[in-house]
């Protein structure tokens, strides 16, 4: 009888010990509900994330149809807000942060260029073409010169093909280059205008959504035959609050 009682006591002690150990583990729900105080300051150069922020601002304004949707300029205040949110995630210590920052190094796929366009000219004998080719502004082409004066547009390179003469143009800060191309297309001087250095297929993206009291950032990692369009996607959601607190929400 004493042996049986002793055995029951030992079993009870072991079960209680296991429960305590289990309770000290971080369950997925607790992980998702944890909030970490972070910082909006970038620890070093953030050129690629800064470009991500400009693109995310452009896409968000297009999504909600803000006044900036049809503007050449991208909303700088929004781009700065998004850059701060990305910095807060970058500075956090969640394991999922390492996944999106270090393991997959997720940035927006290069299917939308906000700094480079290419124009094909109808007649290379026009005087403005020679000046543009040599990056000599003003060129005499009023619309192009206005873009140079307002946005710092300049000539990056020239290409001569048997079928086209193409001038590659660039702006120093991200711009609504789709709108820029629309404004240049169908001008008598221009055969066509299009975004430059864009890739086809699919890839990674970072999305921004503004909620009532926080910003929602979703990292999207594409995989499997992405040149044809990624077959698989993984997503990680972080919420960033205005006091620089970060919450990892979920992965799916």
Secondary structure, DSSP 8 states (H G I E B T S, - for coil): -HHHHHHHHHHHHHHHHHHHHHHHS--HHHHHH-EEE--SS-SS--HHHHHHHHHHHHHHHHHHT-GGGG-SS--HHHHHHHHHHHHHHHH---HHHHIIIIIS-----SSS-SSEEEEEES-TTSHHHHHHHTT-S--S-HHHHHHHHHH--EEEEEEE-SS-EEEEEE-SS---HHHHHHHHTT-TTEEEEEESS---S---EEEEEE-SSEEEEEEEEEESSGGG--SEEEEEEEEEETTSEEEEEEE-
